[in-house]
């Protein structure tokens, strides 16, 4: 599964994506996450299973959902406090609400106390 974290210019999404990668590693979640920005979003839509938008992109949420609907790509708005979540746990919780995990991945996460 491919997760794309998007912000306006790409700087804050890079920090969030790095924190989420670390949280996924700690919890045995096998997804891939990368950062993007609004400008590259149209090029990145095809490869993403989930797009996480920075909270400052609230006004773009419905437009982006319209673009992703034909492919069935999920789009979620990150919480307003995402930038203070230094462990990446709130973004990871959002990811796990949206994307299904395999039985093996779910078991690993449960053993590590995520579920």
C-alpha positions as CSV (number, residue, x, y, z in Angstrom):
1,X,0.0,0.0,0.0
2,X,1.3,3.4,-0.9
3,X,0.5,6.5,1.2
4,X,1.1,10.0,0.0
5,X,1.3,12.9,2.5
6,X,0.6,16.2,0.8
7,X,1.1,19.8,1.9
8,X,1.4,23.0,0.0
9,X,5.1,23.1,-0.8
10,X,6.3,19.7,0.4
11,X,8.4,20.7,3.5
12,X,5.9,19.9,6.2
13,X,4.7,16.7,4.4
14,X,8.3,15.5,4.4
15,X,8.5,15.8,8.2
16,X,5.2,14.1,8.7
17,X,6.1,11.3,6.2
18,X,9.4,10.6,8.1
19,X,7.6,10.4,11.4
20,X,4.9,8.1,9.9
21,X,7.6,5.8,8.4
22,X,9.2,5.5,11.8
23,X,5.9,4.7,13.5
24,X,5.1,2.1,10.9
25,X,8.5,0.5,11.4
26,X,8.0,0.4,15.2
27,X,4.6,-1.2,14.8
28,X,5.3,-3.6,11.9
29,X,3.1,-1.9,9.4
30,X,4.3,-2.8,5.9
31,X,3.0,0.2,4.0
32,X,5.1,2.7,2.0
33,X,4.8,6.4,2.7
34,X,6.2,9.4,0.8
35,X,5.8,13.2,0.8
36,X,4.4,15.3,-1.9
37,X,3.1,18.7,-2.6
38,X,0.1,20.3,-4.3
39,X,2.0,20.9,-7.5
40,X,3.0,17.2,-7.9
41,X,-0.3,15.8,-6.7
42,X,-1.8,15.2,-10.2
43,X,1.3,13.2,-11.1
44,X,1.2,11.2,-7.9
45,X,-2.5,10.3,-7.9
46,X,-2.1,7.0,-9.8
47,X,0.4,5.5,-7.4
48,X,-1.3,6.3,-4.1
49,X,-3.8,4.1,-2.2
50,X,-4.3,6.8,0.4
51,X,-3.6,10.6,0.3
52,X,-3.2,12.4,3.6
53,X,-3.7,16.2,3.3
54,X,-2.2,18.7,5.6
55,X,-4.8,20.5,7.7
56,X,-4.1,23.8,5.8
57,X,-5.5,22.2,2.6
58,X,-9.1,21.9,3.9
59,X,-10.4,24.0,1.1
60,X,-8.9,21.6,-1.5
61,X,-10.3,18.4,0.1
62,X,-13.4,18.0,-2.0
63,X,-11.6,18.9,-5.2
64,X,-8.9,16.3,-4.5
65,X,-11.6,13.7,-3.6
66,X,-13.2,14.4,-7.0
67,X,-9.9,13.8,-8.8
68,X,-9.2,10.5,-6.9
69,X,-12.8,9.1,-7.0
70,X,-12.4,7.3,-10.4
71,X,-9.4,5.4,-9.1
72,X,-11.0,4.7,-5.7
73,X,-8.1,6.4,-3.8
74,X,-9.0,7.4,-0.3
75,X,-8.3,11.0,0.8
76,X,-8.2,12.1,4.4
77,X,-7.4,15.4,6.1
78,X,-4.7,15.2,8.8
79,X,-5.6,16.6,12.2
80,X,-4.7,20.1,13.1
81,X,-2.2,19.0,15.6
82,X,-0.3,16.7,13.2
83,X,2.9,18.8,13.2
84,X,3.3,18.4,17.0
85,X,2.9,14.6,16.8
86,X,6.6,13.8,16.9
87,X,6.0,10.1,17.1
88,X,3.7,9.9,14.0
89,X,1.1,7.9,16.0
90,X,-1.9,10.0,15.2
91,X,-1.2,9.8,11.4
92,X,-0.6,6.1,11.7
93,X,-3.9,5.6,13.6
94,X,-5.7,7.4,10.7
95,X,-3.9,5.3,8.2
96,X,-5.0,2.1,9.9
97,X,-8.6,3.3,10.1
98,X,-8.6,3.6,6.3
99,X,-6.4,0.9,4.9
100,X,-6.8,-2.8,5.7
101,X,-3.9,-4.7,7.0
102,X,-3.1,-8.3,6.2
103,X,-3.6,-10.9,8.9
104,X,0.2,-11.1,9.5
105,X,0.6,-7.3,9.7
106,X,-2.4,-7.0,12.1
107,X,-0.9,-9.7,14.3
108,X,2.4,-7.9,14.5
109,X,0.8,-4.6,15.3
110,X,-1.3,-6.2,18.0
111,X,1.8,-7.8,19.6
112,X,3.5,-4.4,19.6
113,X,0.5,-2.8,21.3
114,X,-0.7,-0.6,18.5
115,X,-4.2,-2.1,18.2
